[in-house]
């Protein structure tokens, strides 16, 4: 069994790469709940992304997988720097949501499409950092290390459902798709996490989980 202290070097590596916070934890501090999947099922992108349900392992399967690990790392990224246009467009959507104005799926699609280049570039920057951590763990002998990013994969604007993932080597499953309650898990790690709001208009949740073994 891998001890938490054995993996402390990854905390420093993550910070050196540009993460805001990193914390090695035991996997029993990762909170997995069936109800988290409900949020996926009401997402307007449900069924439109291969790294999200219904194309992912079930929560029961993930619980079994998690039993094979003893150590993990919570990674919080620095608040994404987004352009004024992206901030304005996402803030308009969030204001509608706050005021309980009816939002059609097409409104969401149009908003994200208009700011896609900015969102995608920011996501890729964070993902590259995460994959570098995963590779570092692999090179140290933890060959089953696997990362899970918050939210849906944003490598492609439109996921190629019919022909399969076009970035299979670098795309990673959504943490929420596995049933991971990110707020509670972050709290267990002593890390503050805030989802996007009118005060924090970035559409990307800056957090990830790295399983280490």
C-alpha positions as CSV (number, residue, x, y, z in Angstrom):
1,X,0.0,0.0,0.0
2,X,1.3,3.4,-1.0
3,X,1.7,5.9,1.9
4,X,0.6,9.5,1.7
5,X,4.1,10.7,2.6
6,X,5.6,8.7,-0.3
7,X,3.8,11.0,-2.8
8,X,4.4,14.3,-1.2
9,X,6.9,15.1,-4.0
10,X,3.9,15.5,-6.4
11,X,2.6,18.4,-4.3
12,X,5.8,20.4,-5.0
13,X,5.8,19.3,-8.6
14,X,2.2,20.6,-9.1
15,X,3.0,23.9,-7.5
16,X,6.2,24.3,-9.6
17,X,4.1,23.6,-12.7
18,X,1.7,26.4,-11.8
19,X,-1.1,24.9,-9.7
20,X,-2.7,27.1,-7.0
21,X,-3.0,24.3,-4.4
22,X,-2.1,20.6,-4.2
23,X,-2.8,18.1,-1.5
24,X,-2.0,14.4,-1.2
25,X,-4.8,12.6,0.5
26,X,-5.8,9.0,1.2
27,X,-8.6,7.8,-1.1
28,X,-11.0,7.4,1.8
29,X,-11.2,11.2,1.7
30,X,-12.6,11.2,-1.8
31,X,-16.4,11.5,-1.4
32,X,-18.3,9.5,-4.0
33,X,-22.1,9.9,-4.1
34,X,-24.7,8.5,-6.4
35,X,-26.6,11.8,-6.4
36,X,-23.7,13.6,-8.1
37,X,-24.7,11.8,-11.3
38,X,-28.1,13.5,-11.2
39,X,-26.3,16.8,-12.0
40,X,-24.9,15.1,-15.1
41,X,-28.3,13.9,-16.2
42,X,-29.8,17.4,-16.2
43,X,-26.8,19.0,-18.0
44,X,-27.6,20.3,-21.5
45,X,-24.6,18.3,-22.8
46,X,-25.7,15.0,-21.4
47,X,-25.1,12.3,-23.9
48,X,-23.0,14.7,-26.1
49,X,-19.6,14.0,-24.6
50,X,-17.7,10.7,-24.5
51,X,-16.0,11.5,-21.2
52,X,-19.3,12.1,-19.5
53,X,-22.3,9.8,-18.8
54,X,-23.7,7.7,-20.2
55,X,-20.4,6.7,-21.8
56,X,-18.4,6.5,-18.6
57,X,-18.0,3.7,-16.0
58,X,-20.9,3.5,-13.6
59,X,-20.5,4.9,-10.1
60,X,-20.5,1.4,-8.7
61,X,-17.7,0.4,-11.1
62,X,-15.7,3.5,-10.1
63,X,-16.2,2.6,-6.4
64,X,-14.6,-0.8,-7.2
65,X,-11.8,0.9,-9.1
66,X,-11.2,3.3,-6.2
67,X,-10.8,0.4,-3.9
68,X,-7.6,-0.5,-5.8
69,X,-6.0,2.8,-4.8
70,X,-4.9,4.1,-1.4
71,X,-3.6,7.5,-2.3
72,X,-4.7,10.5,-4.4
73,X,-4.0,14.2,-5.0
74,X,-6.4,17.1,-5.1
75,X,-5.2,19.7,-7.6
76,X,-6.7,23.2,-7.6
77,X,-5.7,25.4,-10.6
78,X,-5.2,29.1,-10.5
79,X,-8.3,31.1,-11.4
80,X,-8.5,31.0,-15.2
81,X,-7.6,34.3,-17.0
82,X,-10.5,34.8,-19.4
83,X,-11.0,37.6,-21.8
84,X,-13.5,40.5,-21.2
85,X,-15.8,39.1,-23.9
86,X,-15.9,35.7,-22.3
87,X,-16.5,37.2,-18.9
88,X,-19.3,39.3,-20.2
89,X,-21.0,36.5,-22.1
90,X,-20.9,34.0,-19.3
91,X,-21.9,36.6,-16.8
92,X,-25.1,37.3,-18.8
93,X,-26.0,33.6,-18.7
94,X,-25.3,33.4,-15.0
95,X,-27.4,36.5,-14.3
96,X,-30.3,34.9,-16.1
97,X,-29.8,31.8,-14.0
98,X,-29.6,33.8,-10.8
99,X,-32.8,35.6,-11.7
100,X,-34.5,32.3,-12.6
101,X,-35.1,33.5,-16.2
102,X,-35.9,30.5,-18.4
103,X,-32.8,29.4,-20.2
104,X,-33.1,27.2,-23.3
105,X,-30.4,24.7,-24.1
106,X,-29.8,26.6,-27.3
107,X,-29.0,29.7,-25.3
108,X,-26.2,27.8,-23.5
109,X,-24.9,26.3,-26.8
110,X,-24.8,29.8,-28.4
111,X,-23.0,31.4,-25.4
112,X,-20.3,28.7,-25.3
113,X,-19.9,28.7,-29.0
114,X,-19.3,32.5,-29.0
115,X,-16.5,32.2,-26.5
116,X,-15.2,28.7,-27.4
117,X,-11.6,29.7,-28.4
118,X,-10.9,31.3,-25.0
119,X,-12.5,28.5,-23.0
120,X,-10.8,25.8,-24.9
121,X,-7.3,27.4,-24.7
122,X,-7.8,27.8,-20.9
123,X,-9.0,24.2,-20.5
124,X,-6.0,22.8,-22.5
125,X,-3.5,24.8,-20.4
126,X,-5.0,23.3,-17.2
127,X,-5.2,19.8,-18.7
128,X,-1.6,19.9,-19.8
129,X,-0.5,20.7,-16.2
130,X,-2.6,17.8,-15.0
131,X,-1.3,15.4,-17.6
132,X,2.3,16.4,-16.7
133,X,1.6,15.4,-13.1
134,X,0.1,12.1,-14.2
135,X,3.2,11.5,-16.3
136,X,5.5,12.4,-13.4
137,X,3.8,9.9,-11.2
138,X,4.0,7.3,-14.0
139,X,7.7,7.8,-14.4
140,X,8.2,7.4,-10.7
141,X,6.7,3.9,-10.9
142,X,3.1,4.7,-10.2
143,X,2.0,3.3,-13.5
144,X,-1.8,3.2,-12.8
145,X,-2.0,6.9,-12.0
146,X,-5.1,8.4,-13.6
147,X,-6.4,12.0,-13.6
148,X,-10.0,13.2,-13.5
149,X,-10.9,16.8,-14.4
150,X,-13.9,18.7,-13.1
151,X,-16.7,19.2,-15.6
152,X,-16.9,17.9,-19.2
153,X,-14.0,17.5,-21.5
154,X,-13.4,20.7,-23.5
155,X,-10.8,19.6,-26.0
156,X,-13.3,19.6,-28.9
157,X,-16.2,22.0,-29.3
158,X,-18.3,19.1,-30.6
159,X,-17.5,15.6,-29.3
160,X,-17.4,13.0,-32.1
161,X,-19.9,10.6,-30.6
162,X,-20.3,8.5,-33.7
163,X,-16.6,7.9,-34.6
164,X,-15.1,7.9,-31.1
165,X,-12.8,10.2,-29.2
166,X,-10.4,12.1,-31.4
167,X,-8.0,12.8,-28.4
168,X,-8.1,9.5,-26.6
169,X,-4.5,9.7,-25.3
170,X,-5.1,13.0,-23.5
171,X,-8.8,13.3,-22.8
172,X,-9.8,12.4,-19.3
173,X,-13.1,11.4,-17.7
174,X,-15.1,14.0,-15.8
175,X,-14.7,13.7,-12.0
176,X,-18.4,14.3,-11.4
177,X,-19.2,11.5,-13.9
178,X,-17.5,9.2,-11.4
179,X,-19.8,10.4,-8.7
180,X,-17.1,12.5,-7.0
181,X,-18.4,15.3,-4.8
182,X,-15.7,17.8,-5.5
183,X,-16.8,20.3,-2.8
184,X,-16.7,17.7,0.0
185,X,-13.5,16.2,-1.4
186,X,-11.8,19.6,-1.6
187,X,-13.0,20.4,2.0
188,X,-11.5,17.1,3.2
189,X,-8.2,18.3,1.6
190,X,-8.4,21.7,3.2
191,X,-8.8,23.4,-0.2
192,X,-11.5,26.0,-0.9
193,X,-13.4,25.5,-4.1
194,X,-16.0,27.8,-5.7
195,X,-18.1,27.0,-8.7
196,X,-18.7,29.7,-11.4
197,X,-21.1,32.5,-10.4
198,X,-21.7,36.1,-11.4
199,X,-18.7,36.9,-9.2
200,X,-16.6,34.1,-10.7
201,X,-17.7,34.0,-14.4
202,X,-15.2,31.4,-15.6
203,X,-17.2,28.4,-17.0
204,X,-14.3,26.0,-16.0
205,X,-14.2,24.5,-12.5
206,X,-10.5,24.7,-11.6
207,X,-10.1,21.4,-9.9
208,X,-8.9,17.8,-10.6
209,X,-8.3,14.5,-8.8
210,X,-5.2,12.4,-9.5
211,X,-5.4,8.7,-8.4
212,X,-1.9,7.4,-7.6
213,X,-0.7,3.8,-7.8
